Amino acid sequence: KFHYNKQTLFCSCLIFLFTISSVLLILRHESWTDESMQWIYARDYPMMSYIMNRDFYGFTYPIEITHIITPILFNLGLPYASYPFMNFLAMLISIILFLSYAPFTKVQKTLFIFGYYIFYEYNVIARSWAYSILFLFCLAIVYKDRFKRPFLYHIFLFLLALTHIYVFILATILAAVYYFEFF
């Protein structure tokens, strides 16, 4: 027999509202050029997407996690509409982790989840930022045990570094802090 407490019911309601409103927004959102470029690379130039990637602003980054996910979705025969939903899935997992582990009040959690960046910018607009948030939350969860479970901590650091060039810099700093504390 499954028993709900108030906290579980609150989190379930937030996840339900987040899911319904996100799906509605994703279905209404027109893809921008920088969102669809990964899909076009995977469709038209499968090897070029790994070798030479330029995002909309001209930054070159050798490989991102979206370079791994997009060709998999394309080769499975899924339509382009599946690409934004993978982004949404990463944000949904992030929200579930946040609601489960964050030491904030219900109001703070609600305001964070439905804030502009988490709710729209990283969730609806299909870029690699949703994966950055996901791996940052995973790092925050294992941070207190980083010396007991260094392999898991380094896996999340590596995955975080694969999300975006700016987040690569953050992951490098976190790795440097880890080794400074270790030695």
C-alpha positions in Angstrom: 0.0 0.0 0.0 1.4 3.4 -1.1 1.1 6.2 1.4 1.2 9.9 0.4 2.4 12.5 2.8 1.9 16.3 2.3 5.4 16.8 0.9 5.0 14.0 -1.7 1.6 15.3 -2.7 3.0 18.8 -3.1 5.9 17.6 -5.2 3.6 15.5 -7.4 1.3 18.4 -8.0 4.3 20.6 -9.0 5.7 18.0 -11.3 2.2 17.5 -12.9 1.8 21.3 -13.5 5.3 21.6 -14.8 4.8 18.7 -17.2 1.5 19.8 -18.6 2.4 23.4 -19.0 5.8 22.5 -20.5 4.3 20.2 -23.1 1.8 22.8 -24.1 4.6 25.4 -24.5 6.8 23.0 -26.4 4.0 22.2 -28.8 3.4 26.0 -29.4 7.1 26.9 -29.7 8.6 27.4 -33.2 12.1 26.2 -33.5 14.8 28.9 -33.8 17.8 28.5 -36.1 20.3 27.6 -33.3 17.9 25.0 -32.0 17.4 23.2 -35.2 21.1 23.3 -36.4 22.0 20.2 -34.4 19.2 18.2 -36.1 20.2 19.5 -39.5 23.8 18.5 -38.9 22.7 15.0 -37.8 20.4 14.7 -40.9 22.6 16.2 -43.6 26.2 15.9 -42.4 26.4 13.1 -39.9 30.2 13.1 -39.6 30.5 16.9 -39.8 28.4 17.4 -36.7 31.2 15.7 -34.7 34.1 17.4 -36.5 33.0 21.0 -37.0 30.3 22.4 -34.9 29.4 26.1 -34.8 26.5 27.3 -32.8 24.4 30.3 -33.8 26.8 32.7 -32.1 29.9 31.4 -33.9 31.5 29.5 -30.9 33.2 26.3 -31.8 33.1 23.5 -29.3 34.4 20.1 -30.4 31.7 17.9 -28.9 28.6 18.5 -26.8 26.1 16.1 -25.3 23.6 17.2 -28.0 26.1 15.8 -30.6 25.6 12.4 -29.1 21.8 12.6 -28.4 20.7 14.1 -31.7 22.2 11.5 -34.1 20.7 8.8 -31.9 17.3 10.3 -32.2 17.7 10.8 -35.9 19.0 7.3 -36.6 16.1 5.8 -34.6 13.8 7.4 -37.2 12.2 9.8 -34.7 10.9 13.2 -36.1 12.4 16.5 -35.2 9.6 17.0 -32.6 11.4 14.4 -30.4 14.4 16.7 -30.0 12.8 19.4 -27.8 11.1 16.6 -25.8 14.6 15.1 -24.9 15.5 18.6 -23.6 12.2 18.6 -21.6 13.0 15.2 -20.2 16.4 16.4 -18.9 14.6 19.4 -17.3 11.9 17.1 -15.8 14.6 14.9 -14.2 16.3 18.0 -12.9 13.1 19.3 -11.4 12.4 15.9 -9.7 16.0 15.9 -8.3 15.5 19.5 -7.1 12.2 18.8 -5.4 13.7 15.7 -3.8 17.0 17.1 -2.5 16.8 20.9 -2.2 16.5 22.2 1.3 14.2 25.1 0.4 10.6 26.0 1.4 7.6 25.1 -0.8 7.3 28.7 -1.9 11.0 28.9 -2.9 10.8 25.6 -4.8 7.7 26.7 -6.6 9.2 30.1 -7.6 12.4 28.4 -8.8 10.6 25.8 -10.9 8.3 28.3 -12.6 10.9 31.0 -12.9 11.7 32.2 -16.4 15.0 30.4 -17.0 14.1 27.0 -15.6 10.6 27.0 -16.9 11.1 28.5 -20.3 14.6 29.3 -21.4 16.2 25.9 -20.4 13.0 23.9 -20.8 11.2 24.9 -23.9 14.1 26.2 -26.0 16.0 23.2 -27.1 19.6 23.9 -26.3 22.2 22.1 -24.2 21.4 24.2 -21.0 18.9 21.7 -19.7 21.7 19.1 -19.6 23.9 21.6 -17.8 21.2 22.1 -15.1 20.7 18.3 -14.8 24.4 17.5 -14.3 24.9 20.5 -11.9 22.1 19.2 -9.8 23.6 15.7 -9.9 27.0 17.2 -8.8 25.3 19.1 -6.0 23.7 15.8 -4.8 27.0 13.8 -4.7 29.1 16.8 -3.6 29.1 16.0 0.1 30.3 12.4 -0.7 32.8 13.5 -3.4 35.8 11.9 -1.6 33.9 8.7 -0.8 32.6 8.3 -4.3 35.1 10.1 -6.5 34.3 8.0 -9.6 30.6 9.2 -9.6 31.7 12.7 -8.9 34.1 12.7 -11.9 31.5 11.1 -14.2 29.1 14.0 -13.5 32.0 16.5 -13.9 32.8 15.0 -17.3 29.2 15.0 -18.4 28.8 18.6 -17.2 31.9 19.6 -19.2 30.3 18.1 -22.3 27.2 20.3 -22.1 28.6 23.7 -23.2 31.8 25.7 -23.5 30.9 28.0 -20.6 29.9 25.1 -18.4 33.2 23.4 -19.4 35.0 26.3 -17.7 32.9 25.8 -14.5 33.5 22.0 -14.6 37.3 22.7 -14.9 37.1 25.0 -11.9 35.2 22.4 -9.9 37.8 19.7 -10.8 40.6 22.1 -9.8 38.9 22.7 -6.4 38.4 19.0 -5.9 42.1 18.2 -6.5 43.2 21.2 -4.4 41.1 19.9 -1.5 42.2 16.3 -2.1 45.9 17.1 -1.9 
